[in-house]
Amino acid sequence: MAEFLTTPGVMSNLEKIANGAQKRLVLISPYLEFPPILFERLQQVSRKGVQIIFIYGKEELKGEQQNKLKQLDNLSLYFYKNLHAKCYHNETDMIITSMNLIDYSEKNNREMGILIHKSTDEKLFNDAKCEVDSILYASQKVGLASKRSESAPQKARLYR
């Protein structure tokens, strides 16, 4: 059964989702500025060989952000211009929330979200995952070596 989350619950369950990822971790947030503890978790997940898919959409990557993201070996980065959604999931659990993945949100905002377990809410999980796949497919792949290229967009593959 789905669970209601407040700000601390979103962050603690996001860490659990990251740590519990076996093959894939998907993070959708308009802004790309990971809280330090979450970035440490992403590094651990990356070392386990888990594919990390991150879709963002509000601003170009800054040099510091690019350098940080280069530390994640299994990262696929995508840009979607009109993104406002925030959703984080692995193979079994998903959070749909108001919380952006920025340190400021965790420390200063009052956020809420819903935790969905595939084992108890399979239809809801799959319906939400279909929308995630749609956003991913409509997104443009971003290379970390240079800024995203408007002239040669690459469409995402759907991950099942």
C-alpha positions as CSV (number, residue, x, y, z in Angstrom):
1,M,0.0,0.0,0.0
2,A,1.2,3.5,-0.8
3,E,2.6,5.6,2.0
4,F,2.5,9.3,2.7
5,L,5.9,11.0,3.3
6,T,6.9,14.3,4.7
7,T,10.3,16.0,4.0
8,P,12.5,13.7,6.1
9,G,10.6,10.7,4.9
10,V,11.2,11.6,1.2
11,M,15.0,11.8,1.8
12,S,15.3,8.7,3.9
13,N,13.2,6.6,1.5
14,L,15.2,8.1,-1.4
15,E,18.4,6.8,0.2
16,K,16.7,3.4,0.6
17,I,15.6,3.4,-3.1
18,A,19.1,4.2,-4.1
19,N,20.7,1.6,-1.9
20,G,18.1,-1.0,-3.0
21,A,18.6,-0.5,-6.7
22,Q,19.9,-3.7,-8.3
23,K,20.0,-2.8,-12.0
24,R,18.6,0.7,-12.5
25,L,18.0,3.9,-10.5
26,V,15.9,6.6,-12.2
27,L,15.9,10.2,-10.8
28,I,13.7,12.9,-12.3
29,S,14.0,16.4,-10.9
30,P,14.1,19.7,-12.7
31,Y,17.3,20.8,-10.9
32,L,20.6,19.0,-10.9
33,E,22.3,19.7,-7.5
34,F,22.5,16.6,-5.4
35,P,22.6,16.9,-1.6
36,P,26.0,15.6,-0.4
37,I,24.7,12.5,1.3
38,L,22.6,11.5,-1.7
39,F,25.6,12.0,-4.0
40,E,27.6,9.6,-1.7
41,R,24.8,7.0,-2.1
42,L,24.9,7.5,-5.9
43,Q,28.6,6.9,-5.9
44,Q,28.1,3.6,-4.0
45,V,25.3,2.6,-6.4
46,S,27.5,3.4,-9.4
47,R,30.3,1.2,-8.0
48,K,27.9,-1.7,-7.7
49,G,27.3,-1.4,-11.5
50,V,23.7,0.0,-11.2
51,Q,22.7,2.1,-14.2
52,I,21.7,5.6,-13.0
53,I,19.4,7.6,-15.2
54,F,18.9,11.2,-14.4
55,I,16.5,13.5,-16.2
56,Y,16.6,17.2,-15.4
57,G,15.3,20.3,-17.1
58,K,15.7,23.8,-15.7
59,E,19.2,24.9,-16.5
60,E,22.4,24.0,-18.3
61,L,25.0,22.0,-16.4
62,K,27.7,24.1,-14.7
63,G,31.3,23.0,-14.9
64,E,31.3,22.0,-11.2
65,Q,28.2,19.8,-11.7
66,Q,29.7,18.2,-14.8
67,N,32.9,17.3,-12.9
68,K,30.9,15.8,-10.0
69,L,28.7,13.8,-12.4
70,K,31.8,12.4,-14.2
71,Q,32.5,10.4,-10.9
72,L,29.4,8.3,-11.7
73,D,30.5,5.6,-14.1
74,N,27.1,4.3,-15.0
75,L,25.2,7.6,-15.4
76,S,22.9,8.4,-18.3
77,L,22.0,12.0,-18.3
78,Y,19.0,13.5,-20.1
79,F,17.5,17.0,-20.5
80,Y,13.8,17.7,-20.8
81,K,13.1,21.5,-21.2
82,N,9.6,21.7,-19.6
83,L,10.2,19.3,-16.8
84,H,8.5,20.0,-13.5
85,A,8.0,16.4,-12.3
86,K,9.9,14.8,-9.4
87,C,10.0,11.0,-9.3
88,Y,12.6,8.6,-8.0
89,H,12.5,4.9,-8.4
90,N,14.3,1.6,-8.6
91,E,12.9,-1.8,-9.7
92,T,10.6,-2.2,-6.7
93,D,9.9,1.2,-5.1
94,M,9.0,4.7,-6.3
95,I,8.6,8.1,-4.8
96,I,6.5,10.8,-6.4
97,T,7.0,14.0,-4.6
98,S,7.2,17.8,-4.6
99,M,10.8,17.7,-3.5
100,N,13.6,18.7,-6.0
101,L,17.0,17.0,-5.6
102,I,18.7,20.1,-4.2
103,D,20.1,20.6,-0.8
104,Y,17.9,23.7,-0.3
105,S,14.7,21.7,-0.6
106,E,15.7,19.2,2.0
107,K,16.8,21.8,4.5
108,N,14.4,24.7,4.0
109,N,11.2,23.6,2.3
110,R,8.2,21.7,3.6
111,E,7.7,18.9,1.1
112,M,5.5,15.8,0.7
113,G,5.4,12.7,-1.4
114,I,4.0,9.3,-1.9
115,L,6.0,6.1,-1.6
116,I,4.7,3.3,-3.9
117,H,5.8,-0.3,-3.5
118,K,5.5,-2.4,-6.7
119,S,4.7,-5.5,-4.6
120,T,1.5,-3.9,-3.1
121,D,0.5,-1.4,-5.7
122,E,1.7,-2.9,-9.0
123,K,-0.8,-1.1,-11.2
124,L,-0.1,2.3,-9.7
125,F,3.7,1.6,-9.9
126,N,3.4,0.5,-13.6
127,D,1.2,3.4,-14.6
128,A,3.7,5.9,-13.1
129,K,6.6,4.0,-14.7
130,C,4.9,4.4,-18.1
131,E,4.9,8.2,-17.6
132,V,8.5,8.0,-16.5
133,D,9.3,6.1,-19.7
134,S,7.4,8.7,-21.8
135,I,9.4,11.6,-20.2
136,L,12.6,9.6,-20.8
137,Y,11.8,8.9,-24.4
138,A,11.0,12.6,-25.0
139,S,14.2,13.8,-23.4
140,Q,17.5,14.6,-25.0
141,K,20.7,12.7,-24.0
142,V,23.4,14.9,-22.6
143,G,27.1,14.3,-22.8
144,L,29.3,15.3,-19.9
145,A,32.2,16.3,-22.1
146,S,30.4,19.3,-23.5
147,K,27.1,21.2,-23.1
148,R,24.1,19.5,-24.6
149,S,24.0,19.8,-28.4
150,E,20.8,21.3,-29.9
151,S,21.9,20.3,-33.4
152,A,22.2,16.5,-32.7
153,P,19.6,15.4,-30.2
154,Q,19.5,11.8,-29.2
155,K,16.3,10.2,-28.1
156,A,16.3,7.9,-25.1
157,R,15.6,4.2,-25.2
158,L,12.8,3.0,-23.1
159,Y,14.0,0.8,-20.1
160,R,11.9,-2.1,-19.1
